[in-house]
C-alpha cells in the first residue's frame, strides 16, 4: 500500500536474533522498506534458532515470523569493500538498527557516529543487553538472563514456586517495541528540526520499564518486596480474589471484586482482609470454584457484572468468534509453502497493514541492492 505511514523510508536492519529485528519488523509493517544486512553464508543466527523441529525453506519458523517484509544483502564488515557498501547504504537510509555488544560496531567502523558522519539526518537505533557501561556490560544480552537480572521472575507463579520466568522472549520483544517508539519519535523530531540522532535501549531497561507500576509501589512503600499468594496467585500486589482458579472442566480467571459480593453469589464465607488474609481467602475460593464448570460460574458471575473469563488455550483462542473478527492472521507465501502467521496489532483508518512478503533468503536481494546503491 503506497499510503502506509512510513512509505518511502529506508531502514537498514543490521541486527540479529529477536530484539532489533522485531523493531525493524514493526517499521516494515508500517510501510518502510527494510533491507536486512546479514553475514555471508549463514546469515542471521536466528535462522537456525529453532523453537520446534519445524523447518521452512531451511530456516526456523521464528526467523520467518520476525523477518517478513524484508530484503536481504550479505556483507562482511571486516572487508573494506563490504564496509564501503554498508556506508553507501547508510548514506541513503533514514534508519539503521543495530544490536551488537557495546563497542563492537565502533571497533568495526560502523557504529552510530561513523554512520551518521555520512548522513546527519540518519537515525540509528541500538539495543544492548544492559547498557553501554558498568559491570554487566559484557554479559550476554540474552532474554532469560535479562529476565533473571531484572527481578521480574519473582512476580510470577505462587509463593512456593521459586522464580518463574515468562513463557515468552519478553525482554527481547519489549526492547524491540521500545526502540520502535523511540525511532518514531526521532523521525517526528527530524521532520520538525531536520536532524537525525541516536536512540538507545537495552533488555534490562525494557524489563525495568515493564515493571514500572509495581516498582513504583515498591520504591514508595518502604521497600517491601512483593509477596506472591500461596494459592492461585495472579498478581503479587493485588488482594483476594485476584487469581486463576480450577473448575471441574478448566480454569477461571477472577479479577478485582469486592469480597462481600462474591460471598453472597458463591454462598461461601469470605470474612477477612483481602490483602492480609489473601492466602486463606483464595483457598476458600479455590475449593468452591472447583465444584462447577467454567461455563456455569461465568453465567452466574457475569450476570452480576463480576469480572471473570475462562482461561483459553491457543486452539480455544483461534476458534473464538471475537478473535476471528480481529483479522489478526495472514497467509504469507514462501518458496516451499504458505505460512500462517500473525499481523501487526494496529489498524490505521480501519485498515490492517498490507499483505506481507516472506522472510528473505541470505543475500536474496544482494545483486539488485548493490546495483541500486553501488
C-alpha positions in Angstrom: 0.0 0.0 0.0 1.6 3.3 -1.1 -0.3 5.2 1.5 1.2 3.4 4.5 2.6 5.8 7.1 6.3 5.1 6.6 6.2 4.5 2.8 9.3 5.9 1.2 11.6 5.4 4.3 14.6 3.2 4.0 15.6 1.1 7.1 18.8 -1.0 7.4 18.3 -3.9 9.8 21.9 -4.8 10.9 20.6 -6.7 14.0 20.4 -10.4 14.8 18.1 -12.6 16.9 14.9 -11.0 18.1 15.0 -7.6 19.7 16.5 -5.4 16.9 14.9 -7.4 14.0 11.5 -7.1 15.8 11.8 -3.3 15.7 12.6 -3.4 12.0 9.6 -5.7 11.5 7.3 -3.1 13.0 8.7 -0.4 10.7 8.3 -2.7 7.7 4.6 -3.3 8.8 4.2 0.5 8.8 5.4 0.6 5.2 9.1 1.2 5.4 11.5 -0.5 3.0 13.7 -2.7 5.2 17.0 -4.1 4.0 18.3 -6.8 6.3 22.2 -6.8 6.4 23.4 -10.3 7.2 26.6 -12.3 7.5 27.7 -14.0 4.3 27.0 -17.7 4.4 24.9 -18.4 7.5 23.2 -15.1 7.8 21.3 -14.1 10.9 21.9 -16.6 13.7 18.1 -16.6 14.2 17.7 -18.6 11.0 18.9 -21.6 13.0 17.2 -20.8 16.3 14.6 -23.5 16.3 11.6 -23.4 18.7 10.4 -26.8 17.3 11.6 -29.2 14.7 9.6 -27.3 12.1 11.9 -26.2 9.2 10.6 -24.0 6.4 12.9 -23.5 3.4 15.9 -24.1 5.6 15.0 -21.5 8.2 13.3 -21.6 11.5 9.7 -20.5 11.9 11.0 -17.9 14.4 13.1 -16.3 11.6 10.2 -16.3 9.3 7.9 -14.7 11.9 10.2 -11.8 12.7 11.7 -11.1 9.3 8.8 -10.9 6.9 8.6 -7.9 4.5 12.4 -7.5 4.4 15.1 -7.7 1.7 18.5 -9.3 2.4 22.0 -8.4 1.5 25.1 -10.2 2.8 28.1 -8.1 3.9 31.3 -8.9 5.7 32.1 -5.8 7.8 35.7 -6.8 8.1 36.2 -6.4 4.3 36.8 -2.9 3.1 34.6 -3.2 0.0 31.6 -4.6 2.0 32.1 -1.9 4.7 32.1 0.7 2.0 28.9 -0.7 0.6 27.3 -0.5 4.0 28.3 3.1 4.4 26.8 3.9 0.9 23.6 2.3 2.1 23.6 4.2 5.3 24.1 7.5 3.4 20.7 6.8 1.7 19.0 5.4 4.7 16.6 7.0 7.2 17.0 4.5 10.0 19.7 1.9 10.9 19.0 -0.7 13.7 21.9 -2.4 15.5 22.2 -4.8 18.4 26.0 -5.5 18.7 27.6 -5.9 22.0 28.7 -2.4 23.3 31.9 -1.2 21.5 31.9 -3.9 18.7 30.3 -1.7 16.0 32.6 1.2 16.8 35.7 -1.1 16.5 34.4 -2.2 13.1 34.0 1.4 11.9 30.2 1.0 11.6 29.0 2.4 14.8 26.4 5.2 15.2 28.9 8.1 14.9 30.6 6.6 11.8 27.2 6.0 10.0 25.9 9.5 10.9 29.1 11.1 9.7 27.9 10.2 6.2 24.3 11.1 6.8 23.5 13.6 9.6 19.7 13.0 9.1 20.2 9.3 9.9 18.5 7.9 12.9 20.5 5.0 14.5 18.7 2.8 17.0 20.7 0.4 19.1 19.8 -2.3 21.6 22.2 -3.8 24.1 21.8 -6.2 27.0 22.5 -4.0 29.9 23.5 -0.5 28.7 26.9 0.7 27.3 28.9 0.6 30.6 29.0 -0.9 34.1 29.8 -4.3 35.5 27.2 -6.1 33.4 28.2 -4.6 30.1 30.0 -7.8 28.8 27.3 -10.2 29.9 25.4 -11.9 27.0 22.3 -9.9 26.1 20.0 -12.9 26.2 16.4 -12.8 27.1 16.3 -15.3 30.0 19.3 -13.8 31.6 17.8 -10.3 31.4 14.6 -11.6 32.9 16.7 -13.1 35.8 18.6 -9.9 36.5 15.5 -7.7 36.3 13.7 -9.1 39.3 10.6 -9.8 37.3 10.7 -13.6 37.9 9.6 -13.0 41.5 6.2 -11.7 40.3 5.1 -14.9 38.5 3.8 -18.1 39.9 2.7 -18.7 43.5 4.7 -18.1 46.7 6.2 -21.6 46.9 7.3 -21.8 43.2 10.6 -20.0 43.4 11.4 -17.7 40.5 9.2 -18.3 37.4 10.3 -17.0 34.0 7.8 -15.7 31.5 7.0 -18.3 28.8 8.0 -15.8 26.0 11.1 -13.9 25.0 9.6 -10.9 26.7 12.7 -8.8 27.2 13.6 -9.1 23.5 10.1 -8.2 22.4 9.7 -5.3 24.8 13.0 -3.9 23.9 12.0 -4.0 20.2 8.8 -2.2 20.9 10.5 0.5 23.0 13.2 1.0 20.3 10.4 1.4 17.7 8.7 4.1 19.8 12.0 6.0 20.1 12.7 5.7 16.4 9.3 7.0 15.5 9.7 9.9 18.0 13.1 10.7 16.4 11.5 10.6 12.9 8.9 13.2 14.1 11.7 15.3 15.5 13.6 15.1 12.3 10.5 16.2 10.4 10.4 19.3 12.6 14.1 20.2 13.2 15.8 18.4 10.3 18.3 16.4 12.4 18.7 12.7 13.0 20.0 11.1 16.2 21.0 8.1 18.1 18.3 6.3 20.2 19.2 3.5 22.6 17.6 1.0 24.9 18.6 -2.4 26.5 16.9 -5.6 27.5 17.3 -4.6 31.2 15.8 -1.2 30.7 12.9 -2.8 28.9 12.3 -5.2 31.7 12.5 -2.4 34.3 10.1 -0.3 32.4 7.8 -3.3 32.1 7.6 -3.3 35.9 7.1 0.4 36.3 3.7 0.1 38.1 4.8 -2.4 40.8 8.3 -1.0 41.1 6.9 2.4 41.9 4.9 0.8 44.7 8.0 -0.9 46.0 10.0 2.3 45.9 7.4 4.2 47.9 6.1 1.8 50.5 9.3 1.2 52.5 11.0 -1.1 50.0 8.8 -4.1 50.9 9.3 -6.9 48.5 6.3 -8.3 46.5 4.6 -11.2 48.2 3.0 -13.7 45.9 -0.1 -15.5 47.1 0.4 -19.2 48.1 -2.9 -20.1 46.4 -3.7 -19.2 42.8 -1.5 -16.1 42.6 -2.0 -13.9 39.6 -0.5 -10.6 40.8 1.9 -10.2 43.7 0.4 -6.8 44.8 -3.3 -7.4 44.4 -5.5 -9.0 47.1 -8.1 -11.7 47.0 -9.9 -12.8 44.9 -7.5 -11.8 42.1 -6.3 -15.1 40.6 -6.8 -18.1 38.3 -8.9 -21.0 39.7 -9.5 -24.5 38.6 -13.1 -25.5 37.8 -14.4 -29.0 37.0 -13.6 -28.7 33.4 -11.0 -26.0 33.1 -9.8 -22.7 34.6 -11.4 -19.4 35.5 -9.8 -16.0 35.8 -11.3 -13.8 38.5 -10.3 -10.1 38.7 -10.9 -7.4 41.2 -14.2 -7.9 43.0 -15.5 -6.8 46.5 -15.5 -9.9 48.7 -19.0 -9.3 50.1 -20.4 -9.6 46.6 -18.7 -12.9 45.9 -19.7 -14.2 49.4 -23.3 -13.9 48.5 -23.0 -15.2 44.9 -20.9 -18.2 45.7 -22.5 -19.0 49.1 -19.2 -19.1 51.0 -17.8 -17.2 54.0 -15.1 -14.7 52.9 -14.5 -12.7 56.1 -11.2 -11.1 56.4 -8.9 -8.5 54.8 -8.3 -9.2 51.0 -4.5 -8.4 51.4 -3.6 -9.6 54.9 -5.8 -12.8 54.6 -5.2 -13.4 50.9 -3.9 -17.0 51.1 -6.8 -18.2 53.3 -9.5 -16.4 51.3 -8.2 -17.7 48.0 -8.0 -21.2 49.3 -11.7 -20.9 50.2 -12.5 -19.6 46.7 -10.4 -22.4 45.1 -12.4 -25.1 46.9 -15.7 -23.5 46.0 -14.9 -22.8 42.3 -13.7 -26.4 41.8 -17.3 -27.6 42.3 -18.8 -26.4 39.0 -17.8 -25.9 35.3 -16.3 -22.7 34.0 -19.4 -22.0 31.9 -21.7 -22.4 35.0 -19.6 -19.9 37.0 -19.3 -17.5 34.2 -23.1 -17.4 33.6 -23.6 -16.7 37.3 -20.9 -14.2 37.7 -21.2 -12.2 34.5 -25.0 -11.8 35.1 -23.9 -9.7 38.2 -21.2 -7.8 36.4 -18.3 -9.7 38.1 -15.1 -9.5 36.1 -14.2 -13.0 35.0 -13.2 -15.1 32.0 -12.4 -18.7 31.1 -8.7 -19.4 30.5 -8.3 -20.2 26.8 -5.6 -22.3 25.3 -4.4 -21.4 21.7 -7.0 -23.7 20.0 -9.7 -22.0 22.1 -8.5 -18.5 21.2 -8.2 -19.3 17.5 -11.7 -20.7 17.3 -13.3 -17.8 19.1 -15.5 -15.5 17.0 -14.2 -12.4 18.9 -10.6 -13.4 17.8 -11.6 -14.1 14.2 -13.3 -10.7 13.9 -10.0 -9.0 14.7 -8.4 -10.4 11.5 -5.1 -11.0 13.2 -3.8 -13.8 11.0 -2.4 -13.7 7.5 -1.1 -16.2 4.9 2.4 -15.5 3.7 3.7 -17.4 0.7 7.2 -18.8 0.8 9.1 -20.8 -1.8 8.1 -24.1 -0.2 4.6 -23.4 1.2 2.3 -20.8 2.6 2.8 -19.8 6.2 0.1 -18.7 8.5 1.3 -16.0 10.9 0.0 -13.0 12.9 -0.4 -9.5 11.6 0.7 -6.2 13.1 -1.6 -5.4 16.0 -2.7 -1.9 14.9 -5.2 -0.6 12.3 -4.9 2.9 10.7 -8.1 4.3 9.3 -9.7 0.9 9.9 -7.1 -0.9 7.8 -4.6 -3.5 8.7 -1.1 -3.5 7.2 -0.9 -4.7 3.6 -0.2 -8.3 2.8 3.3 -9.5 3.8 6.1 -10.9 1.7 8.1 -13.9 3.1 11.3 -13.6 5.0 14.3 -13.4 2.6 17.0 -16.0 1.9 20.5 -14.8 2.7 21.6 -12.2 0.2 18.5 -12.9 -1.9 18.4 -9.2 -3.0 22.1 -8.5 -2.8 22.8 -8.1 -6.5 19.9 -5.7 -7.0 20.8 -3.7 -3.9 24.4 -3.4 -4.9 23.4 -2.2 -8.4 20.9 0.3 -6.9 23.2 1.8 -4.3 26.7 0.9 -5.5 
